[in-house]
């Protein structure tokens, strides 16, 4: 039987899903016909060792065993996973239960290569990586790489090669998304079968808002790859066996898996009686959940309970005098805007901005590049003082000179609010007591978000440490392990009221 005889009559959207998994440079949906998709699939398989690399050892063992043997009813049940998967990959027919004509030589070549090579060790890592993506549904590529580096000796080049393999490509796809905390587009890898619910996953993650390191057992990852669930756990195996007995098991497994991914069990009672539903719910409580970043619902509750205790360590006293008085704030901006004006005119960072000093109605958001240049080149302050183009007094020049002691970081952590200060922890373990310019910081940031990473510059003014005018808000959640480390640093930190 030929591939087109079985696949040409499929709805175009279903064939297109298969096409995307197999072909590396696919055409857009509206620009390709079903016949052309099948041609491209066959063409892709003509690449040397492509079939060998897109199949697991389990699939290759099946092809080897079935090469000269007719399938019995017992075989069809025993090799149900292999038959379905090989059919999905356009290799084996579920109608005639034999290899497609176009694939027979490819299969022979693959089995010959298989006999000469041991792919088990590399495959174990590959399946682990695919399982991690499936568990999380979508994750940063560099996060996946970090996990692999932590359990193997494979370098970045080797990891990228694995991610480029036909088997990884079959299950996973790459995309790019802008992230505020890095200020640039980041590469993401997602599980192809969850494409339609990725937006739901991203929205649900905002609600659950949990992060942290998760202990894992690689045996669970193999089970998730082959069975969809960590059936090594007794309660999960009980659910798996319960569903596996049903005639509509393929549909039910998809429904339960989506409930696992989204932690949304609405409507499960339509498909299961009360006894079976109890088994399913208990099992899902022990399955890793994508919207919980890989935590199981049970582990999530434990983390949240622990988090409540940790959050009490990040103090909040409503602020009342945690910023400069109006006259001091006005004076700060007089000096600060003079500096920015001087820098912009001298270095022409934004030549379209003609005046900053004593300019009414300034859009301060347009000054961030000039501000960054100032703190990256603090020696400019010496030139500013020497030239004194704005005719400041000696006292004012002395105040500006203090700016040279400014400390800049993209990873300051706000760890608490006191009545008169905001507590900021630096990378080097210093705890700075800081005042705002015109407003208390608890008016700008929700205290429930503590601890919170910000990027800013701290400087001395009027004998106080103050925030500069600009700060970047890093949208990043801390896991409990990181919170514990921050609390430890807070307790050991030296408190600074001066720079």
VENRAKA-V397658 format. One record per backbone hydrogen bond with DSSP energy under -1.0 kcal/mol. NH is the residue of the N-H (numbers start at 1). CO is the residue of the C=O. E is the energy in kcal/mol with one decimal. If there is no record, write none. Layout:
nh=NH co=CO e=E
nh=NH co=CO e=E
This chain:
nh=6 co=3 e=-1.0
nh=7 co=3 e=-2.5
nh=8 co=4 e=-2.2
nh=10 co=7 e=-1.6
nh=15 co=11 e=-2.1
nh=16 co=12 e=-2.5
nh=17 co=13 e=-1.4
nh=18 co=14 e=-1.5
nh=19 co=15 e=-2.6
nh=20 co=16 e=-2.5
nh=21 co=17 e=-1.4
nh=22 co=18 e=-1.3
nh=23 co=19 e=-2.8
nh=31 co=28 e=-1.5
nh=32 co=29 e=-1.0
nh=37 co=33 e=-2.1
nh=38 co=34 e=-2.1
nh=39 co=35 e=-2.1
nh=40 co=36 e=-2.4
nh=41 co=37 e=-2.3
nh=42 co=38 e=-2.4
nh=43 co=39 e=-2.4
nh=44 co=40 e=-2.2
nh=45 co=41 e=-1.7
nh=47 co=44 e=-1.4
nh=50 co=47 e=-2.0
nh=53 co=49 e=-2.1
nh=54 co=50 e=-1.7
nh=60 co=56 e=-2.4
nh=61 co=57 e=-2.8
nh=62 co=58 e=-1.6
nh=63 co=59 e=-2.4
nh=64 co=60 e=-2.2
nh=65 co=61 e=-2.6
nh=66 co=62 e=-2.5
nh=69 co=66 e=-1.4
nh=76 co=72 e=-2.2
nh=77 co=73 e=-1.4
nh=78 co=74 e=-2.5
nh=79 co=75 e=-3.2
nh=80 co=77 e=-1.1
nh=83 co=79 e=-2.7
nh=84 co=80 e=-2.3
nh=85 co=81 e=-2.6
nh=86 co=82 e=-2.7
nh=87 co=83 e=-1.8
nh=88 co=84 e=-2.5
nh=89 co=85 e=-1.5
nh=90 co=87 e=-2.0
nh=91 co=86 e=-2.9
nh=92 co=86 e=-1.3
nh=93 co=98 e=-2.9
nh=100 co=91 e=-2.0
nh=101 co=1 e=-2.4
nh=103 co=100 e=-1.3
nh=107 co=103 e=-2.9
nh=108 co=104 e=-2.1
nh=109 co=105 e=-2.6
nh=110 co=106 e=-2.3
nh=111 co=107 e=-2.8
nh=112 co=108 e=-2.0
nh=113 co=109 e=-2.2
nh=114 co=110 e=-2.6
nh=115 co=111 e=-2.0
nh=123 co=119 e=-2.5
nh=124 co=120 e=-2.5
nh=125 co=121 e=-1.5
nh=126 co=122 e=-2.2
nh=127 co=123 e=-3.2
nh=128 co=124 e=-2.0
nh=129 co=125 e=-2.3
nh=130 co=126 e=-2.4
nh=131 co=127 e=-2.6
nh=132 co=128 e=-2.2
nh=133 co=129 e=-2.0
nh=134 co=130 e=-2.5
nh=135 co=131 e=-3.0
nh=136 co=132 e=-2.0
nh=137 co=133 e=-2.0
nh=138 co=136 e=-2.3
nh=139 co=189 e=-2.1
nh=141 co=187 e=-2.4
nh=144 co=140 e=-1.8
nh=145 co=141 e=-2.4
nh=146 co=142 e=-1.9
nh=147 co=143 e=-1.8
nh=148 co=144 e=-2.1
nh=149 co=145 e=-2.7
nh=150 co=146 e=-1.5
nh=151 co=148 e=-1.0
nh=152 co=148 e=-1.0
nh=159 co=155 e=-2.3
nh=160 co=156 e=-2.4
nh=161 co=157 e=-1.8
nh=162 co=158 e=-2.0
nh=163 co=159 e=-2.2
nh=165 co=162 e=-1.6
nh=169 co=165 e=-2.6
nh=170 co=166 e=-1.9
nh=171 co=167 e=-1.3
nh=172 co=168 e=-2.7
nh=173 co=190 e=-2.2
nh=175 co=188 e=-2.1
nh=177 co=186 e=-2.1
nh=179 co=184 e=-1.8
nh=183 co=179 e=-1.6
nh=186 co=177 e=-3.1
nh=188 co=175 e=-3.2
nh=189 co=139 e=-2.8
nh=190 co=173 e=-2.7
nh=191 co=137 e=-2.6
nh=192 co=171 e=-2.7
nh=194 co=191 e=-2.0
nh=195 co=192 e=-2.0
nh=197 co=194 e=-1.5
nh=198 co=195 e=-1.1
nh=201 co=197 e=-2.2
nh=202 co=198 e=-2.5
nh=203 co=199 e=-2.1
nh=204 co=200 e=-2.5
nh=205 co=201 e=-2.2
nh=208 co=204 e=-2.1
nh=209 co=205 e=-2.9
nh=220 co=217 e=-1.6
nh=221 co=217 e=-1.1
nh=222 co=218 e=-1.7
nh=223 co=219 e=-1.9
nh=224 co=220 e=-2.5
nh=225 co=221 e=-2.0
nh=226 co=222 e=-2.4
nh=227 co=223 e=-3.4
nh=231 co=229 e=-2.1
nh=233 co=230 e=-2.0
nh=237 co=233 e=-2.6
nh=238 co=234 e=-2.2
nh=239 co=235 e=-1.6
nh=240 co=236 e=-2.7
nh=241 co=237 e=-2.7
nh=242 co=238 e=-1.9
nh=243 co=239 e=-2.5
nh=244 co=240 e=-2.5
nh=246 co=243 e=-2.0
nh=249 co=246 e=-1.1
nh=252 co=248 e=-2.2
nh=253 co=249 e=-3.0
nh=254 co=250 e=-1.5
nh=255 co=251 e=-2.1
nh=256 co=252 e=-2.8
nh=257 co=253 e=-2.3
nh=258 co=254 e=-2.1
nh=259 co=255 e=-1.7
nh=260 co=256 e=-2.1
nh=261 co=257 e=-2.6
nh=262 co=258 e=-2.4
nh=263 co=259 e=-1.4
nh=268 co=265 e=-1.8
nh=270 co=267 e=-1.5
nh=271 co=268 e=-1.3
nh=272 co=268 e=-1.3
nh=277 co=273 e=-2.9
nh=278 co=274 e=-1.6
nh=279 co=275 e=-1.5
nh=280 co=276 e=-2.4
nh=281 co=277 e=-2.7
nh=282 co=278 e=-2.2
nh=283 co=279 e=-2.0
nh=284 co=280 e=-2.7
nh=285 co=281 e=-1.6
nh=286 co=283 e=-1.7
nh=287 co=284 e=-1.3
nh=289 co=295 e=-2.3
nh=291 co=261 e=-1.9
nh=293 co=290 e=-1.9
nh=294 co=289 e=-2.6
nh=295 co=292 e=-1.5
nh=298 co=285 e=-2.0
nh=300 co=296 e=-2.9
nh=301 co=297 e=-2.0
nh=302 co=298 e=-1.7
nh=303 co=299 e=-2.5
nh=304 co=300 e=-2.7
nh=305 co=301 e=-2.2
nh=306 co=302 e=-2.3
nh=307 co=303 e=-2.7
nh=308 co=304 e=-1.9
nh=309 co=305 e=-1.1
nh=310 co=306 e=-2.0
nh=311 co=307 e=-2.9
nh=313 co=310 e=-1.9
nh=314 co=311 e=-1.3
nh=315 co=313 e=-1.1
nh=317 co=417 e=-2.3
nh=320 co=419 e=-2.2
nh=321 co=419 e=-1.8
nh=324 co=436 e=-1.5
nh=329 co=325 e=-2.7
nh=330 co=326 e=-2.8
nh=331 co=327 e=-2.0
nh=332 co=328 e=-2.5
nh=333 co=329 e=-2.4
nh=334 co=330 e=-1.8
nh=335 co=331 e=-1.9
nh=336 co=332 e=-3.1
nh=337 co=333 e=-2.7
nh=338 co=334 e=-1.2
nh=339 co=335 e=-2.0
nh=340 co=336 e=-2.2
nh=341 co=337 e=-2.5
nh=342 co=338 e=-2.5
nh=343 co=339 e=-2.5
nh=344 co=340 e=-2.6
nh=345 co=341 e=-2.1
nh=346 co=342 e=-2.1
nh=347 co=343 e=-2.9
nh=348 co=344 e=-1.3
nh=353 co=350 e=-2.1
nh=359 co=356 e=-1.5
nh=364 co=362 e=-1.1
nh=366 co=363 e=-1.9
nh=367 co=364 e=-1.8
nh=371 co=367 e=-2.7
nh=372 co=368 e=-2.5
nh=373 co=369 e=-1.9
nh=374 co=370 e=-2.0
nh=375 co=371 e=-1.9
nh=376 co=372 e=-1.8
nh=377 co=373 e=-1.1
nh=380 co=377 e=-2.1
nh=381 co=378 e=-1.9
nh=382 co=379 e=-1.2
nh=384 co=380 e=-2.5
nh=385 co=381 e=-2.4
nh=386 co=382 e=-2.5
nh=387 co=383 e=-2.6
nh=388 co=384 e=-2.5
nh=391 co=388 e=-1.6
nh=397 co=393 e=-2.5
nh=398 co=394 e=-2.1
nh=399 co=395 e=-1.9
nh=400 co=396 e=-2.2
nh=401 co=397 e=-2.2
nh=402 co=398 e=-1.3
nh=403 co=400 e=-1.5
nh=404 co=401 e=-1.7
nh=405 co=402 e=-1.8
nh=406 co=403 e=-1.9
nh=407 co=458 e=-2.6
nh=409 co=456 e=-2.2
nh=412 co=454 e=-1.6
nh=413 co=425 e=-2.4
nh=414 co=452 e=-3.3
nh=415 co=423 e=-2.2
nh=417 co=315 e=-2.3
nh=418 co=421 e=-2.9
nh=422 co=434 e=-2.7
nh=423 co=416 e=-3.0
nh=424 co=432 e=-2.7
nh=425 co=413 e=-3.1
nh=426 co=430 e=-2.4
nh=429 co=426 e=-1.8
nh=431 co=494 e=-2.3
nh=432 co=424 e=-3.3
nh=433 co=496 e=-2.6
nh=434 co=422 e=-2.6
nh=435 co=465 e=-2.8
nh=436 co=322 e=-2.9
nh=443 co=440 e=-1.5
nh=444 co=441 e=-1.3
nh=445 co=441 e=-2.3
nh=449 co=446 e=-2.4
nh=450 co=447 e=-1.6
nh=452 co=414 e=-1.8
nh=454 co=412 e=-2.5
nh=455 co=472 e=-2.2
nh=456 co=409 e=-2.1
nh=458 co=407 e=-3.0
nh=459 co=466 e=-2.1
nh=461 co=464 e=-2.7
nh=464 co=461 e=-1.7
nh=466 co=459 e=-2.9
nh=467 co=435 e=-1.7
nh=468 co=457 e=-1.8
nh=472 co=455 e=-2.8
nh=474 co=453 e=-1.8
nh=476 co=474 e=-1.7
nh=483 co=479 e=-2.3
nh=484 co=480 e=-2.4
nh=485 co=481 e=-1.6
nh=486 co=482 e=-2.4
nh=487 co=483 e=-2.7
nh=488 co=484 e=-2.2
nh=489 co=485 e=-2.2
nh=490 co=486 e=-2.6
nh=491 co=487 e=-2.2
nh=492 co=488 e=-1.4
nh=496 co=431 e=-3.0
